[in-house]
Amino acid sequence: MIKLIKHHYNRFFVSRNERTRTVKKNIIWGSVIRVTGILVNILYVPILIDYLDAERYGVWIALTSFLAWFNLFDVGLGNGLRNKLAEALAVEDITRARKYVSTSYALMTLIFIPISTIFFAISGFLPWSKILNVHFISHSELSMLGSIVFIFFCIRFIVQLIQPILFAVQKSAFASSFPVLGQLMGLICIYFLRSTSLPPLLSAGMILSLLPVLAYLAGGVILFRYGYSHIRPAIGFVDFSVSRDILSLGIKFFIVQIGGVIINASSSFIIIQLMGPTEVTQYNISFRYFKLALLLNTILMTPLWSSFTDALAKKDFAWAKRAIKKLNMWSFYQALLVLVMLIASPLAYRVWVGDLVMIPYQISAAMAIFFIINVFLSPYSQFINGSGKLQLSVYLIWAGCVIFIVTAILLGRTSLGVTGVVIASILTRAISLVLSYHQTRLILENRTSGIFGK
């Protein structure tokens, strides 16, 4: 048995290529962290509801959902740092790497300290009862809660730069552990807070806002003190002349992100406007069910973005070609998994939601095709993100917004209904798949030009 375990360990982890070994280890540990995160989330909701009660839990969700829109204020700086830092480290330009890190922290501080200060000053004047549609909690308590959550939210934006840095140095599993660690610590604290007489909403707001910040801070201390002190941020290495490198790429990521948000948000809006809330529920349940197939896909793909950046910076096209070939094989297996889920969907829906919602099979079939296309698109998306050649992606996402919205409205008005909206999604993703495949092939053959090389 020991020999068998050793054989499989060596087969998976022992490789002549250090980059390949790193990717495999990140996949294994990333899987462990992701499963832990799922378990924590399962426990998190009932414990928090028990502590707050259903109404205050709703207030907490509404507040955090409202503040989530402020995530857009980082204008893609984290992703820009991730790519540029990985490129600098690949060619061993340590001085430039340290400038990227130091300048990114400076930029994020300059963005979020003024925002948090202004928010704190005006928080008392905001109509929180109307914003959150809450009338059983005093204005002063809502104002204090909003201020606490938002200020720590802004601080977290600064300290969580440790994540793109860890992605850049190909420590994606470590990077993914912070949200899970923060939530786990919060879960433990909330569990023990139940026996105290402290104000539940304010206490939960403080705990659940502070602990993620502490988790990221601890990660930063560990990283910069015990392994990567050579890229530790320092005031002397702040150089705003390199900010253009980070932000020019980061803004492209930001634009792509905004386009994705528009497409995702407009799906439910179009359905509820054309068909009604029941059909939105059908769409949402089917989407969530098939999205489970992307869990494994996410674990596999997460470490590869920065690995591709490293490979391209070193002109190691052979490794990138081998990696994409293997990923395409994984995509084939995951597509088979989606088909199995489609066959089992009637039973799965019955077990999950019972007779509360009936989901037509044609919606599930269209959703399965949509996710199969996404599975095959993922390797090329990760490769293109790693390459930093995002101009095509920017055009694709905004052209996709127009194509999707127009097609979804036209098909949604027909007898296809919800299925028509999903078909519109399929069309936009299929276009992205074809063009992303073509761009990837050009980059690997080192013959990009025009929009494919920018």
Buried (B, 14 or more C-beta within 10 A) or exposed (E): EEEEEEEEEEEEEEBEBEBBBBBBBBBEBBBEBBEBBEEBEEEBEEBBBEBBEEEBBBBBEBBBEBBEEBEEBBBBBBBBBBBBBBBBBBEEBEEBBBBBBBBBBBBBBEBBEEBBEEBBEEBEEBEBBEEBEBEEBEEEBBBBBBBBBBBBBBBBBBBBBBBBBBBBBBBBBBBBBBBBBBBBBBBEBBBEBEEEEEEBBBBBBBBBBBBBBBBBBBBBEEBBEEEBEEBBBEEEBBBEEBBEBBBEBBBBBBBBBBBEBBBEEBBBEBBBEBBEEEBBBBBBBBBEBBBEBBBBBEBBBBBBBBBBBBBBBEEBBEBBBBBBEEBEEBBEEBBEBBBEBBEEBEEBBEEEBEEEBEBBEEBBBBBBBBBBBBBBBBBBBBBBBBBBBBBBBBBBBBBBBEBBBEBBBEBBEEEBBBBBBBBBBBBBBBBBBEBBBEBBBBBBEEEBEEBBBE
